[in-house]
Amino acid sequence: MRYFIVILLVVVSVFDSFSQKENTLLRQGNRKFENGDYKEAEKDYRKALELNKESVKGQFNLGTAVYKNNNYEEATKIYNNLAEKNPDGGVKSKVFHNLGNSYLQSKEYEKSILAYKNSLMNDPKNIDTKYNLEYAKMMLKKQQQQQQQNKDNQDKKDDKKDQKDQKDKKDQDQNKKNDQQKQPQDQKKISKDDADRMLEALKNDEKKTMQKVKKQKAKVQVVGIEKDW
């Protein structure tokens, strides 16, 4: 029995030691957070969570420090994980409020709207959450309008490109047609020129041929007949 009591006391002592160290780290992180040193605060919160990873306070503070360090993607993960643990109403409202802010910073307006609504379900009178909810709705509307405008502009751009392609094709077809119409005339002109050159060449060849013939006759005539007696 004494042995059991000793073990129990040791366990309680160790637990108290870890708990005290966790709280010390959380307080250190809080002081640094209040002084605006969010990176150092984040380090202390992570160390505290190494001692007690289930700490709601540690996770919430870490998410807030991460958010302040502009790491909105990790902040959404931390707050989502914390929301799944279903903390008490007051904390849950803050978790969803901060989750909505994280989504808002990432321009994920539909998700931010849902988070703010969940926050208001746990704290219906929170003016800041109500304001952020309306702001998120406004930004979502603007985003949708911008997306529609971009789509319309792209459609117009595509239409202009199609019209230009059609015009270019039409011009190419017309140029091809014009070339085909010009081609017979060019061929006639080329044929006439070739014919003139061929005729001139024939005349020259005829003269040369006649000269050769004359020369041959002259040669024959010159040699004459040899007499062998």
C-alpha positions in Angstrom: 0.0 0.0 0.0 2.8 2.4 0.9 4.5 1.5 -2.4 1.3 2.4 -4.3 1.0 5.7 -2.5 4.7 6.6 -3.3 4.1 5.9 -7.0 1.0 7.9 -7.0 2.7 10.8 -5.3 5.6 10.7 -7.9 3.1 10.7 -10.7 1.2 13.6 -9.3 4.5 15.4 -8.7 5.6 14.8 -12.3 2.2 15.9 -13.6 2.3 19.1 -11.5 5.8 19.8 -12.7 4.8 19.4 -16.4 1.7 21.5 -15.7 3.7 24.3 -14.1 6.2 24.3 -16.9 3.4 24.4 -19.5 1.8 27.3 -17.7 5.1 29.1 -17.5 5.6 28.7 -21.2 2.1 29.9 -21.9 2.6 33.0 -19.7 5.9 33.7 -21.4 4.3 33.4 -24.8 1.4 35.7 -23.7 3.9 38.4 -22.6 5.7 38.2 -25.9 2.5 38.3 -27.8 1.3 41.4 -26.0 4.6 43.0 -26.8 4.1 42.2 -30.5 6.8 39.6 -30.7 4.5 37.0 -32.3 7.3 34.8 -33.6 8.8 34.2 -30.2 5.4 33.8 -28.7 4.7 31.1 -31.3 7.8 29.3 -30.2 6.7 29.3 -26.5 3.2 28.1 -27.4 4.7 25.2 -29.4 6.9 24.2 -26.5 3.9 24.3 -24.2 2.0 22.0 -26.6 4.8 19.5 -26.6 4.1 19.1 -22.9 0.3 19.0 -23.3 -0.8 18.7 -27.0 -4.5 18.6 -25.9 -4.3 22.1 -24.3 -7.2 24.2 -25.7 -5.5 27.4 -24.4 -2.2 26.4 -26.0 -3.8 25.5 -29.4 -5.9 28.7 -29.4 -3.0 30.9 -28.6 -0.7 29.2 -31.1 -3.4 29.7 -33.8 -3.6 33.4 -32.9 0.2 33.8 -33.0 0.4 32.0 -36.3 -2.4 34.2 -37.6 -0.4 37.3 -36.5 2.6 36.0 -38.4 0.5 36.0 -41.6 0.4 32.2 -41.9 -3.3 32.0 -42.5 -3.2 28.5 -44.0 -1.8 27.0 -40.8 -4.0 29.1 -38.7 -7.1 27.7 -40.4 -5.8 24.2 -39.7 -5.2 24.9 -36.0 -8.7 26.5 -35.5 -10.4 23.8 -37.5 -8.8 21.1 -35.4 -9.7 23.0 -32.2 -13.3 23.4 -33.3 -13.6 19.7 -33.8 -12.8 19.2 -30.2 -15.9 21.1 -29.3 -14.6 23.4 -26.6 -17.0 25.3 -24.3 -19.3 27.9 -25.9 -17.3 31.0 -25.1 -14.1 29.5 -26.5 -15.9 27.9 -29.4 -17.3 31.3 -30.5 -13.8 32.8 -30.5 -12.3 29.8 -32.4 -14.9 30.2 -35.2 -14.5 34.0 -35.2 -10.7 33.6 -35.7 -11.3 30.8 -38.2 -13.5 33.2 -40.2 -10.8 35.9 -40.1 -8.2 33.4 -41.4 -10.4 32.4 -44.3 -11.2 36.1 -44.9 -7.5 36.9 -45.2 -7.1 34.0 -47.7 -10.1 35.4 -49.7 -12.1 32.2 -49.1 -15.2 34.3 -48.4 -17.8 31.5 -48.5 -15.9 29.6 -45.8 -15.4 32.7 -43.7 -19.1 33.4 -43.9 -19.9 29.9 -42.6 -17.3 30.3 -39.8 -18.8 33.6 -38.7 -22.3 32.1 -38.6 -21.0 29.3 -36.4 -19.4 31.8 -34.1 -22.7 33.7 -33.8 -24.5 30.5 -32.9 -22.4 30.4 -29.8 -22.3 34.2 -29.2 -25.2 35.9 -31.0 -24.5 39.4 -29.6 -20.9 39.6 -30.8 -20.8 42.9 -32.8 -17.4 42.3 -34.3 -18.4 38.9 -35.7 -21.6 40.4 -37.1 -19.6 43.2 -38.8 -17.1 40.7 -40.2 -19.9 38.5 -41.5 -21.5 41.4 -43.4 -18.0 42.4 -44.7 -17.4 38.8 -45.9 -20.7 38.8 -47.7 -19.9 42.0 -49.4 -16.4 40.8 -50.5 -17.9 37.5 -51.8 -20.3 39.5 -53.9 -17.5 41.6 -55.3 -15.4 38.5 -55.9 -18.3 36.9 -57.9 -18.8 40.1 -59.9 -15.1 40.3 -60.7 -15.1 36.6 -61.7 -18.1 37.2 -64.0 -16.5 40.3 -65.4 -13.2 38.4 -66.1 -15.3 35.7 -67.8 -17.1 38.3 -69.9 -13.8 39.9 -70.9 -12.3 36.6 -71.7 -15.3 35.7 -73.8 -15.0 39.1 -75.7 -11.3 38.5 -76.1 -12.0 35.0 -77.6 -14.7 36.5 -79.8 -12.3 39.1 -81.1 -9.7 36.4 -81.7 -12.2 34.3 -83.6 -13.3 37.3 -85.7 -9.7 38.1 -86.4 -8.9 34.5 -87.3 -12.0 34.5 -89.6 -10.9 37.8 -91.2 -7.3 36.5 -91.7 -8.7 33.3 -93.3 -11.0 35.3 -95.5 -8.1 37.5 -96.6 -5.9 34.5 -97.2 -8.7 32.9 -99.3 -9.1 36.2 -101.3 -5.4 36.5 -101.8 -5.3 32.9 -103.1 -8.2 33.5 -105.4 -6.5 36.7 -106.7 -3.3 34.7 -107.3 -5.2 32.1 -109.2 -6.8 34.7 -111.4 -3.5 36.4 -112.1 -1.7 33.1 -112.8 -3.1 32.5 -116.3 -2.1 36.0 -117.4 1.3 35.6 -116.0 1.5 32.2 -117.7 0.5 33.8 -121.0 3.1 36.5 -120.6 5.7 34.0 -119.7 4.7 31.7 -122.6 4.9 34.6 -125.0 8.3 35.6 -123.8 9.4 32.0 -123.9 8.0 31.8 -127.4 9.9 34.9 -128.6 13.1 33.5 -127.0 12.6 30.1 -128.6 11.9 31.8 -132.0 15.0 33.9 -131.7 17.0 30.8 -130.7 15.5 28.9 -133.7 16.5 31.7 -136.1 20.0 31.7 -134.6 20.2 28.0 -134.9 19.0 28.1 -138.5 21.6 30.7 -139.4 24.3 28.6 -137.7 23.0 25.5 -139.5 23.0 27.2 -142.9 26.5 28.5 -142.2 27.6 25.0 -141.4 26.0 23.6 -144.5 27.6 26.3 -146.6 30.9 25.6 -145.0 30.5 21.9 -145.7 29.6 22.5 -149.3 32.5 24.8 -149.6 34.8 22.3 -148.1 33.6 19.5 -150.4 33.8 21.8 -153.2 37.3 22.7 -152.3 38.7 19.1 -152.0 37.1 18.0 -155.2 37.9 14.5 -156.8 41.3 13.0 -156.6 42.5 11.2 -159.6 44.4 8.0 -159.0 45.8 7.2 -162.6 
